[in-house]
Amino acid sequence: MKTIRRTFGSFFTRIGAGFLAFWLAVMAMFTVLVSQQRAELMLSDMESKSNRLMGEDTDILLDPSTYDATDETELRRRLSKAVFMADSTDPPNLQIVETAITDLNTGDILQSNRWWLELIEGENLYRVDMSSQPREVCETILAGAGAAEKNIESLPGMTFEVWADSVPGYRDDAYLKSITIKPTKNVGGTWEPTGEVRMVECTYDAVQMKNLPLKTMTCSGIMYPGPNGATAEQIAASLSSPARQALREWAENPSGANSSQTVEKPWLVRTYRRQIKYCPFAESHYVFVSYAAEGYPLKASLPVLIPVWTFSLALALFCAAVLSYALLRVWRRQERVEQVRRETTAALAHELKTPLSVLSATAELLGDRLAPEKQAHYLSVIQAQTRRMDDSVRQMLELSRLETGVQALRREEFPLAALAQERLAAALPADGSLHTELASDNEYMVNADRALLARALDALLENAVQHTPEGGCITVRIANGMLSVANTGDAIPNHALPRLWEAYYQADPSRSTKGDGLGLSIAKTVFDLHGYTCGAENTDAGPKFWFKFA
């Protein structure tokens, strides 16, 4: 079966998708909680303002004892003054408030935020209907008046060309036609013109203004509805926003008596409230007081949410990348082990097949009538091949027990030099074709499992014996808390050095008949169980394997 090739991208795609799904779920819950909390604060603020408008603000406004009750014109003028202009402290278009007072009998709008600009002509004061003016006009007026500016270095002189509409004894209204701007600059404490002149055309209905006189006026006062600390651009955007226009239309055109409506959601908070108030100087003696407010908690929470979203997403992607890299390394290691296992399995199958073939052929020969000396020879062949297969199977089982931790350590204190001398003598071939050298600067008493450590030393020495040419030398040296086994012979390829300790791996597959690739893996497992570090390197004389026990 062909193995599918994995890459970092494939792991990151799958793991990143899981992290992203988890991130979306957590951030959705977090966003809803934060927005809901902000919605509750907005609703509380709206209810507080609504109660104030419906209570003391309008009670004082409609109380004739606070004015000259004999001057109805003055009372009506006072009534037309805005008393509830301020929005919340939220930036524009995050929480909008509109109020209005309407004559119940005539439907006339006595008070509304549409009249946030006042102009003056001589002794006459006009309120200006700004409901249809675009953002550019609002921004021009606010900037010219220095609205929301802390350090004013220059202000333009503004004159307004307007149509005047006066109702005797009631009110004076004005409608903008154009604004003439003449910038000035503060020089030595006095404002001097710069010589520039600019004109801004306003929005108007020519048919409606046809019979009204055209006059030139100057600014008397500005009382715009908007938050504190906003810029002229932000306030102008708020004054001309469709959301504010919709709220104003509801507040100025009440269709019911005492009523209220409240909506509270994480993305929208809306409050509508109306009350009928007694007014001794209105024609019907009753007026509608309307309050309309709308807030956007989710949008208001963005300054907090965006950094949290960004940081958490970056953290999630970073964790996904780290995990993907770790899994890729594990997968590649497993892939290498699996590849070596397949190769070694084929080699082991070939190795087991050879003695099995010999056993089969020898067994058949034993069936013939042979001389006793030949029968003894064939029996020794069967025994040798059986031992060969038993050694291979026993090594595989030993590695499995060590890796799974089935075999526990039986520690005891003993001299390492004596053990090394014992195992070196046992590993040497009987023909004396190899030279040996053992050097130790101390006995080095170690607390370890003697049997397992002997098995590990056997693996190192067997590996050295297998790869040392006839007449070569094997050197065992113990010094500075390290035991090394070096042999003369060919150097190990550099790319193979890190993988020599892997199970079934052989640096030179052509030498597979000399071993099954499990000895060094068993040795490393023993060293790991004891907490020892091990390694392999090439020297001028030949390869060297070592482990540090101190």
VOGU-3710 file (C-alpha; in Angstrom, 3 decimals, decimal comma):
1> mktirrtfgs> 0,000/0,000/0,000  1,442/3,344/-1,023  1,989/5,826/1,813  0,422/9,268/1,314  3,095/11,970/1,447  2,385/14,524/4,163  3,617/18,117/4,234  3,467/20,942/6,746  0,707/22,514/4,669  -1,481/19,421/4,827
11> fftrigagfl> -1,135/19,164/8,605  -1,639/22,910/9,077  -4,761/22,906/6,914  -6,445/20,220/8,985  -5,278/21,374/12,392  -5,793/25,038/11,482  -9,366/24,278/10,439  -10,017/22,712/13,838  -8,411/25,610/15,681  -10,326/28,079/13,520
21> afwlavmamf> -13,649/26,375/14,272  -12,842/26,407/17,986  -11,714/30,046/17,771  -14,924/31,058/16,000  -17,065/29,334/18,630  -15,189/30,894/21,555  -15,021/34,345/19,984  -18,729/34,207/19,108  -19,588/33,536/22,750  -17,153/36,193/23,942
31> tvlvsqqrae> -18,527/38,728/21,465  -22,120/38,034/22,514  -21,234/38,391/26,206  -19,317/41,652/25,724  -22,004/43,089/23,428  -24,790/42,036/25,799  -23,028/43,747/28,681  -22,646/46,899/26,582  -26,315/46,636/25,555  -27,378/46,597/29,208
41> lmlsdmesks> -25,282/49,691/29,924  -26,754/51,469/26,886  -30,302/50,606/27,897  -29,691/51,824/31,430  -28,305/55,115/30,071  -31,276/55,534/27,730  -33,805/54,857/30,489  -32,084/57,371/32,759  -32,216/60,067/30,059  -35,785/59,229/29,166
51> nrlmgedtdi> -36,879/59,495/32,791  -35,149/62,856/33,098  -36,817/64,187/29,933  -40,242/62,915/30,931  -39,766/64,222/34,448  -37,954/67,334/35,601  -36,864/68,650/32,184  -40,346/69,009/30,699  -41,987/69,745/34,067  -39,827/72,834/34,460
61> lldpstydat> -40,257/73,759/30,803  -44,060/73,505/30,971  -44,436/75,170/34,364  -45,819/78,689/33,672  -44,669/79,860/37,101  -41,095/79,840/35,832  -41,879/82,433/33,141  -43,923/85,561/32,679  -47,319/83,889/32,246  -48,802/87,077/30,749
71> detelrrrls> -46,427/86,935/27,747  -47,639/83,972/25,715  -45,176/84,798/22,922  -42,261/84,445/25,341  -43,672/81,198/26,669  -43,895/79,781/23,173  -40,379/80,938/22,384  -39,076/79,270/25,535  -40,933/76,127/24,664  -39,205/75,979/21,280
81> kavfmadstd> -35,782/75,966/22,939  -34,112/72,581/22,954  -33,717/71,180/26,468  -32,405/67,729/25,706  -29,644/67,985/23,170  -26,829/65,744/24,331  -26,218/62,191/23,172  -24,231/59,720/25,231  -20,464/59,814/25,573  -20,214/57,083/22,897
91> ppnlqiveta> -18,735/58,110/19,552  -21,261/59,351/16,943  -23,625/56,821/15,400  -23,089/54,344/18,234  -25,832/55,771/20,438  -28,233/58,341/19,021  -30,896/60,256/20,945  -33,744/62,305/19,467  -36,480/64,181/21,358  -39,463/66,262/20,318
101> itdlntgdil> -42,464/68,138/21,771  -45,522/68,325/19,529  -48,801/70,244/19,933  -51,437/67,541/20,354  -54,136/69,561/18,656  -52,378/71,223/15,705  -49,552/68,770/15,164  -47,029/71,628/15,185  -43,521/70,632/16,264  -42,734/72,892/19,194
111> qsnrwwleli> -39,325/71,426/19,932  -36,935/69,178/17,990  -33,231/68,593/17,501  -33,623/69,682/13,886  -33,226/73,301/15,074  -29,693/73,076/16,422  -28,574/76,283/14,620  -29,756/79,818/15,479  -29,197/82,929/13,313  -29,640/86,592/14,134
121> egenlyrvdm> -30,724/89,598/12,088  -30,701/92,790/14,099  -32,845/92,049/17,137  -34,637/89,134/15,513  -33,547/85,579/16,377  -34,298/82,755/13,946  -34,079/79,044/14,435  -32,877/77,168/11,341  -34,374/73,915/10,085  -31,324/71,655/9,512
131> ssqprevcet> -33,231/68,414/8,928  -32,586/68,277/5,165  -29,012/69,580/5,073  -26,268/67,161/3,983  -23,155/66,321/5,935  -20,961/68,829/4,047  -23,143/71,773/5,121  -23,278/70,602/8,746  -19,513/70,139/8,814  -18,917/73,613/7,353
141> ilagagaaek> -21,055/75,273/10,042  -19,540/73,240/12,893  -15,974/73,896/11,741  -16,714/77,589/11,266  -18,068/77,846/14,799  -15,085/75,997/16,240  -17,220/73,109/17,447  -15,243/70,334/19,168  -11,991/72,277/18,679  -9,772/72,784/21,734
151> nieslpgmtf> -7,048/74,968/20,258  -8,553/77,383/17,755  -5,962/79,191/15,670  -8,253/80,396/12,895  -12,007/80,831/12,468  -13,908/81,892/9,364  -16,409/84,698/9,374  -19,717/83,172/8,192  -22,723/84,928/6,731  -25,887/83,009/5,858
161> evwadsvpgy> -28,287/83,762/3,037  -31,636/82,422/4,237  -35,336/82,586/3,628  -37,131/83,978/6,674  -40,527/82,682/7,772  -42,060/84,480/10,729  -45,295/83,623/12,515  -46,310/86,656/14,572  -46,487/85,912/18,252  -45,218/82,375/17,708
171> rddaylksit> -41,802/81,761/16,198  -39,291/82,836/13,558  -37,914/80,069/11,303  -35,211/80,234/8,645  -34,131/77,997/5,764  -30,587/78,016/4,397  -29,804/78,998/0,811  -26,022/79,440/0,972  -23,126/80,117/3,342  -20,363/82,615/2,610
181> ikptknvggt> -17,089/81,843/4,367  -14,310/84,377/4,887  -11,445/82,755/6,840  -9,768/84,833/9,544  -6,620/84,342/11,586  -5,765/85,297/15,154  -3,019/87,911/14,960  -1,964/89,476/18,251  -5,290/88,672/19,877  -7,433/90,027/17,063
191> weptgevrmv> -9,116/88,133/14,232  -8,069/89,412/10,831  -9,424/88,199/7,455  -7,081/86,254/5,197  -8,719/87,584/2,015  -10,121/84,215/0,937  -13,833/83,847/0,133  -15,711/80,575/-0,301  -19,404/79,883/-0,791  -21,234/76,651/0,104
201> ectydavqmk> -24,621/75,973/-1,496  -27,234/74,404/0,777  -30,136/72,070/0,042  -33,570/73,708/-0,271  -36,979/73,426/-1,926  -37,309/76,399/-4,305  -41,101/75,986/-4,597  -41,571/76,074/-0,824  -39,374/79,178/-0,510  -40,875/81,046/-3,427
211> nlplktmtcs> -42,900/83,564/-1,426  -40,513/83,992/1,498  -38,148/86,988/1,828  -34,437/86,333/1,364  -32,229/87,801/4,114  -28,616/87,810/5,220  -27,912/86,723/8,799  -25,029/85,758/11,064  -24,636/82,903/13,533  -26,055/83,404/16,991
221> gimypgpnga> -25,687/80,001/18,593  -25,201/76,273/18,026  -26,645/73,553/20,247  -26,006/70,344/18,345  -26,943/66,897/19,631  -23,773/64,899/19,854  -21,263/63,308/22,219  -18,530/65,140/24,047  -15,046/64,958/22,579  -16,135/64,231/18,996
231> taeqiaasls> -14,639/66,056/16,048  -16,607/68,344/13,734  -16,481/65,649/11,035  -17,858/62,995/13,391  -20,629/65,249/14,663  -21,604/66,244/11,118  -21,770/62,568/10,128  -24,002/61,887/13,122  -26,323/64,838/12,435  -26,921/63,726/8,841
241> sparqalrew> -27,030/59,960/9,424  -30,083/57,997/8,168  -30,466/56,397/11,603  -30,898/59,822/13,229  -33,347/60,913/10,536  -35,465/57,809/11,185  -35,483/58,417/14,936  -36,374/62,070/14,440  -39,271/61,176/12,147  -40,684/58,864/14,807
251> aenpsganss> -40,243/61,443/17,581  -41,802/64,321/15,593  -44,774/62,344/14,258  -46,365/60,494/17,173  -49,189/58,157/16,227  -50,284/57,083/19,701  -50,863/58,346/23,201  -48,804/57,223/26,175  -46,671/54,383/24,853  -43,227/52,867/25,074
261> qtvekpwlvr> -41,191/50,233/23,324  -37,833/48,703/24,210  -35,576/46,351/22,257  -32,375/44,952/23,759  -30,111/42,756/21,659  -26,303/42,361/21,519  -26,269/44,230/18,199  -29,154/46,710/18,757  -30,710/48,634/21,628  -33,784/50,728/20,872
271> tyrrqikycp> -36,094/52,704/23,148  -39,248/54,574/22,097  -41,276/56,444/24,692  -44,132/58,965/24,554  -46,110/60,841/27,170  -48,922/63,380/27,054  -48,169/66,421/29,163  -50,489/69,231/30,214  -49,417/72,599/28,781  -51,452/75,631/29,903
281> faeshyvfvs> -50,350/77,814/26,995  -50,626/75,360/24,111  -53,800/75,746/22,019  -54,999/72,263/22,994  -53,517/72,526/26,479  -51,790/69,191/25,848  -48,546/68,257/24,120  -46,745/65,053/23,136  -43,295/64,560/24,656  -41,408/61,956/22,626
291> yaaegyplka> -38,071/60,240/23,274  -36,345/57,983/20,743  -32,908/56,420/21,192  -30,962/53,775/19,333  -27,618/52,205/20,174  -25,328/49,650/18,564  -23,560/47,612/21,294  -21,611/45,411/18,905  -20,206/48,411/17,042  -19,472/50,161/20,332
301> slpvlipvwt> -17,553/47,111/21,576  -15,305/46,900/18,500  -12,414/48,872/20,084  -12,210/46,068/22,656  -13,202/43,161/20,428  -10,866/43,813/17,482  -7,611/43,571/19,518  -8,930/40,463/21,287  -9,961/38,883/17,965  -6,613/39,695/16,374
311> fslalalfca> -4,482/38,479/19,264  -6,502/35,297/19,835  -6,534/34,455/16,112  -2,770/34,960/15,891  -2,324/32,793/18,991  -4,591/30,071/17,564  -2,711/30,060/14,257  0,621/29,984/16,085  -0,502/27,011/18,193  -1,795/25,283/15,057
321> avlsyallrv> 1,556/25,875/13,348  3,536/24,535/16,331  1,313/21,467/16,614  1,452/20,886/12,858  5,246/21,047/12,912  5,408/18,632/15,854  3,024/16,190/14,185  4,960/16,453/10,933  8,172/15,491/12,748  6,433/12,563/14,441
331> wrrqerveqv> 4,901/11,470/11,161  8,220/11,662/9,314  9,921/9,707/12,062  7,208/7,069/11,919  7,508/7,084/8,142  11,240/6,432/8,404  10,675/3,677/10,966  8,004/2,132/8,777  10,260/2,292/5,733  13,150/0,699/7,628
341> rrettaalah> 10,777/-1,890/9,088  9,603/-2,854/5,628  13,169/-3,104/4,370  14,338/-5,041/7,417  11,290/-7,297/7,355  12,262/-8,259/3,845  15,852/-8,849/5,022  14,665/-10,857/8,052  12,368/-12,884/5,855  15,309/-13,647/3,607
351> elktplsvls> 17,489/-14,432/6,642  14,889/-16,766/8,138  14,212/-18,328/4,775  17,858/-19,429/4,429  18,028/-21,463/7,675  14,535/-22,785/7,056  15,645/-24,023/3,631  18,718/-25,613/5,186  16,581/-27,188/7,900  14,168/-28,557/5,324
361> ataellgdrl> 16,920/-29,997/3,117  18,822/-31,420/6,079  15,679/-32,999/7,477  15,064/-34,712/4,154  18,641/-36,040/4,086  18,231/-37,392/7,593  15,395/-39,474/6,269  17,867/-41,426/4,165  20,030/-44,156/5,562  23,202/-42,237/6,341
371> apekqahyls> 26,330/-43,102/8,165  26,317/-42,087/11,843  29,046/-39,467/11,334  26,968/-37,758/8,588  23,850/-37,832/10,751  25,782/-36,073/13,541  26,982/-33,420/11,084  23,467/-32,726/9,802  22,093/-32,548/13,349  24,704/-29,923/14,247
381> viqaqtrrmd> 23,669/-27,956/11,149  20,014/-28,071/12,278  20,964/-26,916/15,763  23,062/-24,010/14,447  20,311/-22,752/12,129  17,720/-23,096/14,903  19,865/-20,998/17,249  20,261/-18,403/14,506  16,494/-18,019/14,087  15,955/-18,071/17,862
391> dsvrqmlels> 18,450/-15,211/18,349  16,639/-13,044/15,801  13,215/-13,621/17,347  14,582/-13,151/20,895  16,104/-9,765/19,998  12,832/-8,507/18,544  10,944/-9,598/21,690  13,588/-8,003/23,912  13,307/-4,667/22,143  9,527/-4,795/22,427
401> rletgvqalr> 9,682/-5,464/26,198  12,134/-2,641/26,775  10,181/-0,095/24,727  6,879/-0,919/26,430  8,441/-0,808/29,894  7,525/-4,374/30,751  11,039/-5,070/32,001  11,766/-3,046/35,152  15,236/-1,912/36,226  16,967/-3,899/38,966
411> reefplaala> 19,607/-1,431/40,066  22,758/-2,421/41,922  26,162/-0,845/42,437  29,076/-2,400/40,544  32,364/-1,328/38,825  31,766/-0,405/35,204  35,358/-1,162/34,156  35,027/-4,793/35,273  31,787/-5,187/33,322  33,365/-3,655/30,210
421> qerlaaalpa> 36,333/-6,056/30,427  34,007/-9,022/30,864  31,803/-8,145/27,868  34,800/-7,318/25,656  36,293/-10,742/26,287  32,951/-12,406/25,508  32,458/-10,461/22,272  35,836/-11,259/20,673  35,965/-14,003/18,025  37,788/-17,169/19,013
431> dgslhtelas> 40,197/-17,006/16,068  42,011/-14,005/17,561  41,845/-12,036/14,318  41,067/-8,726/16,137  43,166/-6,682/18,533  41,626/-5,062/21,617  42,500/-2,280/24,024  40,764/-1,403/27,294  41,676/1,756/29,177  40,018/3,254/32,265
441> dneymvnadr> 41,156/6,053/34,540  38,960/4,761/37,377  36,771/1,852/38,367  33,673/4,066/38,129  31,098/2,524/40,431  27,674/2,846/38,784  24,185/2,187/40,126  22,419/0,453/37,257  20,773/-2,740/36,078  23,854/-4,889/35,446
451> allaraldal> 22,161/-7,346/33,108  20,615/-4,635/30,924  23,801/-2,576/30,819  25,716/-5,717/29,857  23,232/-6,257/27,032  23,788/-2,679/25,825  27,569/-3,116/25,936  27,201/-6,373/24,011  25,306/-4,493/21,296  28,053/-1,852/20,995
461> lenavqhtpe> 30,814/-4,456/20,972  29,005/-6,785/18,549  28,523/-3,832/16,213  32,252/-3,038/16,469  33,236/-6,663/15,844  30,958/-6,913/12,800  32,438/-3,807/11,172  36,123/-4,196/12,059  38,235/-5,712/9,301  40,544/-8,651/10,050
471> ggcitvrian> 43,596/-7,473/11,922  41,805/-4,319/13,077  41,535/-2,999/16,629  38,631/-2,390/19,028  39,259/0,138/21,792  37,120/0,491/24,916  37,905/3,639/26,903  36,330/4,868/30,151  37,153/8,431/31,187  35,417/11,558/32,498
481> gmlsvantgd> 32,120/9,788/33,069  31,909/8,411/29,523  32,413/4,948/28,040  33,325/4,743/24,369  33,754/1,836/21,957  35,859/2,648/18,888  36,998/0,424/16,083  39,182/0,748/13,025  37,300/0,560/9,764  35,300/2,543/7,277
491> aipnhalprl> 33,663/5,769/8,446  29,891/5,914/8,826  28,157/8,246/6,318  27,308/11,548/8,015  23,657/11,376/6,989  23,347/7,994/8,734  24,851/9,001/12,115  21,612/10,419/13,639  19,618/7,347/12,591  21,934/4,565/13,739
501> weayyqadps> 19,952/4,150/16,957  16,627/3,642/15,167  15,116/0,163/15,144  15,832/-1,877/11,991  17,999/0,884/10,506  21,292/-0,138/8,856  23,699/2,417/7,418  24,915/-0,120/4,847  22,096/-2,460/3,716  24,661/-4,644/1,937
511> rstkgdglgl> 25,855/-5,699/5,396  22,406/-6,835/6,556  23,623/-10,421/6,800  25,820/-9,409/9,727  22,887/-8,273/11,884  19,221/-7,479/12,019  19,458/-3,773/12,920  18,083/-4,164/16,463  21,244/-4,193/18,591  21,897/-0,455/18,706
521> siaktvfdlh> 18,191/0,283/19,170  18,144/-2,053/22,197  21,279/-0,339/23,545  19,731/3,145/23,217  16,544/1,989/24,933  18,643/0,681/27,842  20,556/3,970/28,043  17,300/5,954/27,978  15,870/3,827/30,793  18,931/4,664/32,904
531> gytcgaentd> 18,877/8,348/31,957  22,145/8,121/30,046  22,921/10,033/26,854  24,507/8,300/23,889  25,881/9,128/20,468  28,004/8,105/17,521  30,732/9,907/15,591  33,564/9,366/13,153  37,202/9,691/14,250  40,440/9,578/12,309
541> agpkfwfkfa> 40,858/5,892/13,238  37,254/4,879/12,599  33,710/5,001/14,059  33,166/5,547/17,798  30,042/4,881/19,879  29,731/6,270/23,394  27,380/6,836/26,312  27,680/9,137/29,339  26,864/7,509/32,660  27,841/10,376/34,985
//
